[in-house]
Amino acid sequence: MSISTLLRESSRTEHKEAESSKFIVELMRGQLNLEAYTRYLVNLGWLYKALEQMVATGEPFPTSEPIWDFRLSRLQSISNDIEALGVVDWQNTTVPSSAMKSYIAHLESLKGKADPRLVAHHYTRYLGDLSGGQAIASLVARNYQATPDQLTFYKFDEIDDLVRFKESYRSNLDSLELSNDQVAELVSEVRLAFEFNQKVFEDLAR
């Protein structure tokens, strides 16, 4: 089984549980408000700040260079959206939720691009943005009247064809030269990433 298929199939349960969380379900059904979405986006801002600092840290482990594509970077667009949603200077006026603090601490314990486990968090975040994230943008616009300048996070202007890019990303995953033990660690880390996300959603629901 290819690495990309293994990651998808091995984390199917955790993925479904995360996307079925009460907060996400209610947000997507239009049962919350734009303020709730803003809290969600602020937490993502803290997550991407940590993730993209890790992606900029160290030398990439062999065969992983194509994974770390700068065109995926989201922090600037998230910051623009948060400001458009009315939160000024969010990095100095907000704090991540308790669960997000734990997620960030875990990311910061990794060894940057030299650590194959970072691929798990890169994969769960960016491939999700390129897939389900596009549906989220449409629902938030429809349900809460979010304006285009509040939804730039979901626009990958430097990527011409999202479908082709996702195919290329999965191909790059499949080309990683990892030992059996490293692949097993990668699978465990993907599951952990979804579990961290679910705990963040539980925080937001409270």
C-alpha distance (Angstrom), angle and dihedral (degrees) to the residues before:
residue distance angle dihedral
M1 . . .
S2 3.80 . .
I3 3.80 118.8 .
S4 3.81 93.0 -113.9
T5 3.80 92.1 51.3
L6 3.79 91.9 44.5
L7 3.80 91.7 52.2
R8 3.79 92.4 48.9
E9 3.79 96.3 45.5
S10 3.81 96.5 40.7
S11 3.80 93.3 52.4
R12 3.79 98.3 39.6
T13 3.83 93.9 110.0
E14 3.82 95.0 47.2
H15 3.79 90.7 45.1
K16 3.80 92.7 52.0
E17 3.80 92.4 46.8
A18 3.81 91.4 51.6
E19 3.80 95.0 49.0
S20 3.81 90.0 45.1
S21 3.80 92.5 56.6
K22 3.82 114.5 131.1
F23 3.82 93.9 -115.5
I24 3.81 94.9 50.7
V25 3.80 93.9 44.3
E26 3.81 92.5 50.4
L27 3.79 92.6 43.5
M28 3.78 92.4 52.4
R29 3.82 92.9 45.3
G30 3.80 91.1 55.7
Q31 3.81 93.0 -113.3
L32 3.82 95.4 127.3
N33 3.81 130.1 46.2
L34 3.79 142.6 -112.1
E35 3.81 90.3 -88.8
A36 3.82 90.1 60.8
Y37 3.80 89.8 49.9
T38 3.81 89.0 49.7
R39 3.83 91.0 54.3
Y40 3.80 88.3 50.7
L41 3.79 92.0 50.0
V42 3.81 93.4 47.5
N43 3.80 89.2 55.3
L44 3.80 89.6 49.6
G45 3.79 87.9 51.2
W46 3.79 90.7 58.9
L47 3.79 90.6 46.0
Y48 3.79 94.9 50.8
K49 3.78 91.6 45.7
A50 3.82 89.0 58.6
L51 3.80 95.0 39.5
E52 3.79 94.7 49.6
Q53 3.79 91.5 46.6
M54 3.80 87.3 56.0
V55 3.82 91.3 46.9
A56 3.81 87.8 54.9
T57 3.81 92.6 49.2
G58 3.80 126.0 95.3
E59 3.78 133.4 -20.8
P60 3.82 118.4 -50.0
F61 3.77 115.4 -107.5
P62 3.83 113.2 -110.4
T63 3.85 116.0 -68.8
S64 3.83 92.7 9.8
E65 3.81 100.2 94.7
P66 3.86 95.7 100.1
I67 3.81 90.8 55.1
W68 3.80 94.7 64.7
D69 3.80 96.3 68.5
F70 3.83 111.4 170.7
R71 3.81 90.5 -148.9
L72 3.79 89.1 75.1
S73 3.82 94.7 62.0
R74 3.81 110.3 127.5
L75 3.81 107.4 173.4
Q76 3.79 96.7 94.3
S77 3.79 94.1 47.6
I78 3.81 91.3 46.6
S79 3.81 89.5 51.2
N80 3.79 90.7 50.5
D81 3.81 91.4 49.9
I82 3.80 93.7 47.9
E83 3.79 90.7 52.2
A84 3.82 90.5 47.1
L85 3.81 86.9 52.9
G86 3.80 89.6 58.0
V87 3.81 103.4 -98.6
V88 3.79 108.6 127.4
D89 3.82 120.6 -153.6
W90 3.80 91.5 -7.7
Q91 3.81 95.0 -175.4
N92 3.81 89.2 63.6
T93 3.80 100.5 32.1
T94 3.82 102.3 44.8
V95 3.79 138.7 48.7
P96 3.81 129.2 -153.9
S97 3.79 119.5 -106.4
S98 3.79 118.6 -95.2
A99 3.81 92.0 -101.5
M100 3.79 91.3 48.0
K101 3.80 90.2 51.9
S102 3.81 87.7 56.5
Y103 3.81 91.4 48.5
I104 3.80 91.3 49.8
A105 3.80 92.0 47.8
H106 3.79 88.8 54.2
L107 3.80 92.6 49.8
E108 3.79 90.7 49.7
S109 3.81 89.8 52.6
L110 3.82 90.0 63.9
K111 3.79 122.5 89.0
G112 3.76 100.2 -116.9
K113 3.79 120.3 -116.6
A114 3.79 90.4 -16.5
D115 3.81 89.0 69.0
P116 3.84 115.1 79.2
R117 3.80 89.1 -155.1
L118 3.80 89.7 70.9
V119 3.81 87.4 67.9
A120 3.80 88.4 68.0
H121 3.79 93.2 60.8
H122 3.80 92.4 40.7
Y123 3.80 89.5 52.2
T124 3.81 97.0 46.9
R125 3.80 93.8 47.2
Y126 3.79 106.1 39.4
L127 3.77 99.5 34.5
G128 3.79 86.8 49.1
D129 3.81 90.7 51.8
L130 3.79 90.5 50.8
S131 3.82 92.1 49.3
G132 3.80 120.6 24.7
G133 3.79 91.2 15.4
Q134 3.78 89.8 72.1
A135 3.81 90.4 57.4
I136 3.81 90.7 47.0
A137 3.80 90.3 55.3
S138 3.81 91.5 53.2
L139 3.80 93.1 47.5
V140 3.81 94.5 47.4
A141 3.80 89.9 49.1
R142 3.80 92.1 49.0
N143 3.81 99.8 39.3
Y144 3.80 100.7 38.5
Q145 3.82 103.3 21.9
A146 3.79 92.1 -118.1
T147 3.79 110.1 178.6
P148 3.82 125.4 -128.4
D149 3.83 91.4 -104.5
Q150 3.82 88.1 58.0
L151 3.82 92.6 52.9
T152 3.80 105.0 49.0
F153 3.82 89.4 116.1
Y154 3.80 88.2 80.4
K155 3.81 96.1 49.4
F156 3.80 116.4 92.9
D157 3.78 98.6 -168.8
E158 3.80 94.2 173.0
I159 3.81 93.2 55.5
D160 3.80 112.6 75.5
D161 3.81 99.9 -168.6
L162 3.83 117.0 28.2
V163 3.80 94.5 -171.3
R164 3.79 93.1 52.4
F165 3.79 91.2 44.5
K166 3.81 91.6 53.7
E167 3.79 89.8 50.8
S168 3.79 89.5 51.1
Y169 3.81 91.4 47.6
R170 3.81 91.5 53.3
S171 3.80 89.5 47.3
N172 3.80 89.2 53.2
L173 3.79 89.6 51.5
D174 3.79 90.3 51.3
S175 3.81 90.2 51.2
L176 3.80 94.2 57.2
E177 3.78 110.9 118.5
L178 3.79 103.0 -137.5
S179 3.78 133.7 154.8
N180 3.80 119.5 -117.9
D181 3.78 89.3 -103.2
Q182 3.80 91.6 51.7
V183 3.80 91.5 49.7
A184 3.81 89.3 51.3
E185 3.81 89.6 50.5
L186 3.79 90.1 49.5
V187 3.80 91.9 52.5
S188 3.81 91.1 49.2
E189 3.79 90.7 48.7
V190 3.81 92.8 52.2
R191 3.79 89.6 52.6
L192 3.79 89.2 48.4
A193 3.81 91.3 50.9
F194 3.80 91.2 56.3
E195 3.82 90.3 46.6
F196 3.81 90.4 52.8
N197 3.80 89.7 50.4
Q198 3.79 91.9 50.1
K199 3.81 90.8 52.8
V200 3.82 89.7 50.9
F201 3.81 89.3 52.7
E202 3.81 89.6 50.3
D203 3.82 88.8 53.2
L204 3.80 90.7 50.4
A205 3.79 91.6 48.9
R206 3.80 89.2 56.6
